[in-house]
Amino acid sequence: MNPFTFSQAETREAALAQVAGNASFAGEAVRFIAGGTNLIDLMKEGVMVSSRLVDINRLPLDAIEEEGEGLRLGATARNADTAYHPLVRERYPLLTAAILAGASPQLRNMASNAGNLLQRTRCYYFYDVGTPCNKREPGSGCSAIGGITRQHAILGASEHCIATHQSDMCVALAALEATVHVESARGKRAIPFNEFHRLPDDAPQYDTVLEADELITHITLPDARRYAAHSAYIKVRERLSYAFALVSVAAALDIGADGVIRSARIALGSVAHKPWRKPEAEALLEGQKEDPALFGRVADLLLEGALGQGHNDFKIGLARKAIVRALQTAVQGTVTNTGEPND
C-alpha cells in the first residue's frame, strides 16, 4: 500500500475543506472514509491510491428517520443498522431483503450506506494491476473483452468496459426510486438514484456522477408503503453466502384487493455498469393480473439488446427466468431475508 496521511473531520465544513480542489477521482486523491470495507482492500492491492483519507465517522450523518412521508438514510449509517431498522423493515422490506443478501454479517456491520453506493466493480481484471484495464488506467484497454467474462455485463456495456456494478443494496434503491443528496464547498445537490451511477461509454473510470470534492450526506426514499406487501429480492449466485450475484432482481408491486397490479418497480443487478431499470417494462404490468406469459414479456423488454461476451451468454436466459420468478414471488407476498415473516 502506498503511504498516505489520515485525519478525522470534526465538522462537515472541515471535511469538505480537505477535499476542495480535487479535480477528479484519478490520481492520488484525497478521499473520504467511513467503513472502508472496499476502499482499503483496493488500496492494499494498489488499484486505488490516496494521498490522504479523511475519516467522516464523527460527523452527524448516521441518522435513519422519517422525512415527510418517506425516509432519510444517513450516509454513515451501517448497512446492518439500516436493514434492521424498524421503519425500513416495515415500509421498505425490499431494501432489508437486498442488504441482507449481500456480503457477510461482519461486513454489513462495518459498511456504510454511502460506501455501498461507491463500491467499485469486482471485475477480476480491474483488481489485477498486472493487466490492462480502462477503468483503472484509462486508455490501456479492457482485458475482460475476449477474456473470462462469467461475471460481466450483458447490458449497457461499451467497447471500453464490460464491468458490472454488483451492489445488492443499490438494486433495491434503484427500484424504490431513491435520491442521493451530496454537498461540497460549492453547494448542495440532489441526484435521482437512476442518474447517480453511469454506464461506461468512453470513460469507464467514472462509476458515478459524483464529483471528487462532493460528500454524500444522506439518501432519501419516497413513500413506498403501497409496495410493502408485495416485494422480493432474488439473488442468483454461485453459492448461498458471501458471493456476488450473477444476476439479481428487485421487484415491488402495488396490488389491489381484486388482484390487479396498480404499479410496479423492477431493477436488475450484476448485469450492467449500474442498476438496470426500464420504466416502460414496468408499465406493461399496470392494470394486469398475475400472468406468467406477461411476466415473460416484461423480462424480454427489460433485457432488450442484451449481449453476452461468450462465458456469460447464459446470463441472458438466467436473467429472464430470475425476473419472472421475482415477479411471481412478489405477487405471493413479501420476502425479507430476515428469517421471519414480514408483519
C-alpha positions as semicolon CSV with decimal commas, in nm:
position;residue;x (nm);y (nm);z (nm)
1;M;0,000;0,000;0,000
2;N;0,127;0,346;-0,087
3;P;0,181;0,582;0,209
4;F;-0,099;0,823;0,298
5;T;-0,196;1,062;0,574
6;F;-0,507;1,023;0,789
7;S;-0,725;1,284;0,956
8;Q;-1,057;1,289;1,139
9;A;-1,303;1,560;1,045
10;E;-1,492;1,710;1,337
11;T;-1,732;1,916;1,124
12;R;-1,882;1,888;0,779
13;E;-1,715;2,214;0,679
14;A;-1,375;2,081;0,784
15;A;-1,427;1,761;0,590
16;L;-1,526;1,947;0,273
17;A;-1,233;2,187;0,305
18;Q;-0,986;1,897;0,297
19;V;-1,109;1,772;-0,039
20;A;-1,174;2,110;-0,200
21;G;-0,974;2,149;-0,519
22;N;-0,971;1,782;-0,624
23;A;-1,032;1,783;-0,998
24;S;-1,123;1,416;-1,042
25;F;-1,112;1,073;-0,885
26;A;-0,799;0,985;-1,082
27;G;-0,453;1,002;-0,929
28;E;-0,357;1,033;-0,563
29;A;-0,682;1,190;-0,449
30;V;-0,793;1,288;-0,101
31;R;-1,083;1,058;-0,017
32;F;-1,349;1,029;0,250
33;I;-1,361;0,708;0,451
34;A;-1,636;0,568;0,674
35;G;-1,643;0,187;0,686
36;G;-1,365;0,145;0,431
37;T;-1,459;-0,216;0,353
38;N;-1,393;-0,173;-0,021
39;L;-1,156;0,126;-0,032
40;I;-0,894;-0,025;0,199
41;D;-0,890;-0,351;0,002
42;L;-0,836;-0,157;-0,321
43;M;-0,557;0,048;-0,166
44;K;-0,385;-0,267;-0,038
45;E;-0,394;-0,411;-0,391
46;G;-0,262;-0,090;-0,544
47;V;-0,579;-0,050;-0,750
48;M;-0,664;0,284;-0,588
49;V;-0,416;0,534;-0,447
50;S;-0,494;0,809;-0,197
51;S;-0,266;1,074;-0,057
52;R;-0,498;1,133;0,240
53;L;-0,801;0,966;0,397
54;V;-1,050;1,189;0,576
55;D;-1,249;0,999;0,839
56;I;-1,609;1,124;0,849
57;N;-1,741;0,895;1,122
58;R;-1,754;1,177;1,377
59;L;-1,994;1,377;1,161
60;P;-2,366;1,351;1,247
61;L;-2,453;1,162;0,930
62;D;-2,579;0,830;1,067
63;A;-2,944;0,903;1,148
64;I;-3,226;0,698;0,998
65;E;-3,551;0,891;1,035
66;E;-3,877;0,988;0,875
67;E;-3,870;1,269;0,622
68;G;-4,221;1,370;0,524
69;E;-4,398;1,057;0,402
70;G;-4,066;0,896;0,318
71;L;-3,742;0,805;0,493
72;R;-3,396;0,955;0,528
73;L;-3,096;0,721;0,546
74;G;-2,777;0,874;0,685
75;A;-2,462;0,832;0,478
76;T;-2,255;0,679;0,759
77;A;-2,531;0,456;0,899
78;R;-2,411;0,098;0,878
79;N;-2,577;-0,144;0,639
80;A;-2,686;-0,375;0,921
81;D;-2,844;-0,090;1,116
82;T;-3,030;0,015;0,802
83;A;-3,154;-0,334;0,721
84;Y;-3,289;-0,398;1,070
85;H;-3,427;-0,052;1,140
86;P;-3,799;-0,084;1,227
87;L;-3,909;0,175;0,971
88;V;-3,707;0,012;0,694
89;R;-3,840;-0,333;0,777
90;E;-4,197;-0,210;0,794
91;R;-4,209;0,026;0,495
92;Y;-3,920;-0,086;0,272
93;P;-3,882;-0,462;0,318
94;L;-3,731;-0,481;-0,032
95;L;-3,435;-0,281;0,095
96;T;-3,398;-0,503;0,401
97;A;-3,401;-0,813;0,181
98;A;-3,139;-0,673;-0,058
99;I;-2,897;-0,562;0,214
100;L;-2,919;-0,894;0,397
101;A;-2,849;-1,081;0,073
102;G;-2,512;-0,908;0,044
103;A;-2,166;-0,965;0,191
104;S;-2,142;-1,116;0,541
105;P;-2,269;-1,006;0,885
106;Q;-1,924;-0,873;0,971
107;L;-1,907;-0,658;0,658
108;R;-2,266;-0,536;0,694
109;N;-2,183;-0,426;1,049
110;M;-1,898;-0,210;0,915
111;A;-2,001;-0,097;0,566
112;S;-2,175;0,240;0,540
113;N;-2,471;0,334;0,324
114;A;-2,275;0,589;0,120
115;G;-1,985;0,348;0,084
116;N;-2,220;0,088;-0,060
117;L;-2,316;0,333;-0,334
118;L;-1,949;0,399;-0,412
119;Q;-1,814;0,044;-0,412
120;R;-1,613;-0,045;-0,721
121;T;-1,663;-0,332;-0,962
122;R;-1,540;-0,680;-0,872
123;C;-1,410;-0,739;-1,226
124;Y;-1,108;-0,970;-1,196
125;Y;-0,907;-0,761;-1,439
126;F;-0,976;-0,437;-1,252
127;Y;-0,826;-0,594;-0,940
128;D;-0,526;-0,739;-1,125
129;V;-0,282;-0,449;-1,160
130;G;-0,074;-0,661;-1,395
131;T;-0,337;-0,647;-1,670
132;P;-0,463;-0,353;-1,879
133;C;-0,789;-0,200;-1,754
134;N;-0,955;0,116;-1,882
135;K;-1,130;0,163;-1,551
136;R;-0,801;0,156;-1,359
137;E;-0,580;0,313;-1,630
138;P;-0,786;0,496;-1,896
139;G;-0,671;0,418;-2,248
140;S;-0,485;0,098;-2,156
141;G;-0,751;-0,138;-2,291
142;C;-1,010;-0,379;-2,150
143;S;-0,865;-0,722;-2,069
144;A;-1,210;-0,860;-1,993
145;I;-1,319;-0,833;-2,355
146;G;-1,213;-1,166;-2,501
147;G;-1,122;-1,292;-2,154
148;I;-1,311;-1,472;-1,879
149;T;-1,645;-1,295;-1,862
150;R;-1,872;-1,506;-1,640
151;Q;-1,941;-1,212;-1,406
152;H;-1,956;-0,941;-1,672
153;A;-2,219;-0,717;-1,829
154;I;-2,487;-0,817;-2,075
155;L;-2,647;-0,470;-2,091
156;G;-2,514;-0,117;-2,137
157;A;-2,152;-0,221;-2,197
158;S;-1,913;-0,043;-2,432
159;E;-1,602;-0,128;-2,629
160;H;-1,406;0,025;-2,342
161;C;-1,552;-0,168;-2,046
162;I;-1,785;-0,460;-1,973
163;A;-1,764;-0,448;-1,592
164;T;-2,074;-0,469;-1,371
165;H;-2,188;-0,289;-1,058
166;Q;-2,253;-0,567;-0,806
167;S;-2,410;-0,395;-0,506
168;D;-2,728;-0,556;-0,372
169;M;-2,845;-0,252;-0,178
170;C;-2,823;-0,030;-0,485
171;V;-3,056;-0,253;-0,686
172;A;-3,329;-0,205;-0,426
173;L;-3,261;0,170;-0,402
174;A;-3,297;0,197;-0,780
175;A;-3,631;0,015;-0,774
176;L;-3,750;0,230;-0,484
177;E;-3,653;0,549;-0,670
178;A;-3,424;0,687;-0,402
179;T;-3,247;1,023;-0,421
180;V;-2,881;1,079;-0,330
181;H;-2,801;1,405;-0,151
182;V;-2,448;1,544;-0,179
183;E;-2,262;1,851;-0,062
184;S;-1,937;2,028;-0,142
185;A;-1,785;2,367;-0,068
186;R;-1,964;2,478;-0,384
187;G;-2,311;2,388;-0,255
188;K;-2,563;2,103;-0,234
189;R;-2,745;1,898;-0,492
190;A;-2,994;1,610;-0,504
191;I;-2,934;1,333;-0,761
192;P;-3,212;1,089;-0,861
193;F;-3,077;0,742;-0,794
194;N;-3,117;0,622;-1,151
195;E;-2,891;0,908;-1,262
196;F;-2,628;0,859;-0,992
197;H;-2,443;0,561;-1,142
198;R;-2,337;0,582;-1,505
199;L;-2,271;0,349;-1,796
200;P;-1,907;0,307;-1,906
201;D;-1,932;0,466;-2,253
202;D;-1,583;0,604;-2,331
203;A;-1,497;0,697;-1,970
204;P;-1,530;0,380;-1,758
205;Q;-1,301;0,520;-1,489
206;Y;-1,604;0,713;-1,360
207;D;-1,862;0,495;-1,186
208;T;-2,093;0,776;-1,080
209;V;-2,172;1,142;-1,150
210;L;-2,032;1,237;-0,807
211;E;-1,757;1,498;-0,819
212;A;-1,436;1,428;-0,627
213;D;-1,498;1,709;-0,379
214;E;-1,857;1,607;-0,302
215;L;-1,966;1,428;0,015
216;I;-2,275;1,207;0,022
217;T;-2,472;1,327;0,324
218;H;-2,785;1,113;0,304
219;I;-3,025;0,914;0,086
220;T;-3,398;0,980;0,078
221;L;-3,671;0,733;-0,010
222;P;-4,020;0,834;-0,122
223;D;-4,323;0,680;0,045
224;A;-4,334;0,318;-0,077
225;R;-4,580;0,162;0,166
226;R;-4,802;0,058;-0,124
227;Y;-4,527;-0,186;-0,224
228;A;-4,452;-0,324;0,122
229;A;-4,683;-0,627;0,099
230;H;-4,558;-0,749;-0,239
231;S;-4,184;-0,725;-0,291
232;A;-3,899;-0,967;-0,349
233;Y;-3,524;-0,958;-0,399
234;I;-3,395;-1,256;-0,594
235;K;-3,018;-1,308;-0,600
236;V;-2,873;-1,586;-0,814
237;R;-2,512;-1,666;-0,723
238;E;-2,252;-1,940;-0,721
239;R;-2,306;-2,021;-0,353
240;L;-2,556;-1,921;-0,085
241;S;-2,341;-1,683;0,119
242;Y;-2,064;-1,427;0,075
243;A;-2,083;-1,427;-0,305
244;F;-2,165;-1,157;-0,557
245;A;-2,467;-1,206;-0,779
246;L;-2,455;-1,345;-1,128
247;V;-2,796;-1,182;-1,166
248;S;-3,022;-1,012;-0,912
249;V;-3,374;-0,872;-0,936
250;A;-3,559;-0,629;-0,708
251;A;-3,933;-0,634;-0,772
252;A;-4,204;-0,436;-0,595
253;L;-4,574;-0,450;-0,682
254;D;-4,874;-0,249;-0,571
255;I;-5,164;-0,495;-0,598
256;G;-5,527;-0,413;-0,532
257;A;-5,778;-0,632;-0,349
258;D;-5,901;-0,754;-0,688
259;G;-5,554;-0,885;-0,776
260;V;-5,487;-0,612;-1,033
261;I;-5,135;-0,468;-1,039
262;R;-5,170;-0,092;-0,998
263;S;-4,799;-0,012;-1,035
264;A;-4,464;-0,192;-1,041
265;R;-4,097;-0,122;-0,986
266;I;-3,823;-0,357;-1,113
267;A;-3,445;-0,324;-1,114
268;L;-3,170;-0,567;-1,216
269;G;-2,826;-0,604;-1,064
270;S;-2,494;-0,751;-1,185
271;V;-2,599;-0,721;-1,550
272;A;-2,464;-0,372;-1,625
273;H;-2,231;-0,097;-1,506
274;K;-2,523;0,036;-1,297
275;P;-2,850;-0,100;-1,157
276;W;-3,073;-0,152;-1,460
277;R;-3,428;-0,017;-1,488
278;K;-3,668;0,032;-1,775
279;P;-3,992;0,210;-1,676
280;E;-4,163;0,106;-2,000
281;A;-4,127;-0,259;-1,893
282;E;-4,284;-0,181;-1,557
283;A;-4,572;-0,007;-1,734
284;L;-4,667;-0,335;-1,905
285;L;-4,781;-0,467;-1,567
286;E;-5,015;-0,180;-1,482
287;G;-5,382;-0,281;-1,486
288;Q;-5,293;-0,650;-1,530
289;K;-5,323;-0,959;-1,310
290;E;-5,062;-1,227;-1,247
291;D;-4,973;-1,394;-1,574
292;P;-4,650;-1,587;-1,640
293;A;-4,668;-1,501;-2,010
294;L;-4,699;-1,131;-1,926
295;F;-4,407;-1,158;-1,683
296;G;-4,204;-1,312;-1,965
297;R;-4,281;-1,018;-2,193
298;V;-4,176;-0,779;-1,918
299;A;-3,848;-0,970;-1,885
300;D;-3,793;-0,960;-2,262
301;L;-3,838;-0,584;-2,268
302;L;-3,605;-0,534;-1,969
303;L;-3,341;-0,743;-2,145
304;E;-3,386;-0,591;-2,489
305;G;-3,045;-0,551;-2,651
306;A;-2,871;-0,787;-2,407
307;L;-2,545;-0,920;-2,546
308;G;-2,322;-1,187;-2,398
309;Q;-1,944;-1,198;-2,416
310;G;-1,907;-1,574;-2,450
311;H;-1,861;-1,706;-2,098
312;N;-2,158;-1,504;-1,976
313;D;-2,405;-1,579;-2,256
314;F;-2,601;-1,789;-2,007
315;K;-2,679;-1,475;-1,803
316;I;-2,938;-1,360;-2,057
317;G;-3,157;-1,666;-2,007
318;L;-3,080;-1,670;-1,636
319;A;-3,186;-1,308;-1,601
320;R;-3,512;-1,372;-1,783
321;K;-3,601;-1,658;-1,550
322;A;-3,498;-1,456;-1,244
323;I;-3,723;-1,165;-1,346
324;V;-4,024;-1,394;-1,390
325;R;-3,951;-1,567;-1,060
326;A;-3,914;-1,236;-0,875
327;L;-4,249;-1,113;-1,006
328;Q;-4,422;-1,440;-0,918
329;T;-4,269;-1,430;-0,569
330;A;-4,371;-1,068;-0,516
331;V;-4,731;-1,149;-0,613
332;Q;-4,743;-1,411;-0,339
333;G;-4,612;-1,172;-0,072
334;T;-4,301;-1,005;0,058
335;V;-3,983;-1,198;0,136
336;T;-3,749;-1,014;0,376
337;N;-3,447;-1,249;0,412
338;T;-3,461;-1,192;0,789
339;G;-3,578;-1,544;0,864
340;E;-3,902;-1,402;0,999
341;P;-4,236;-1,332;0,830
342;N;-4,291;-0,971;0,728
343;D;-4,566;-0,835;0,951
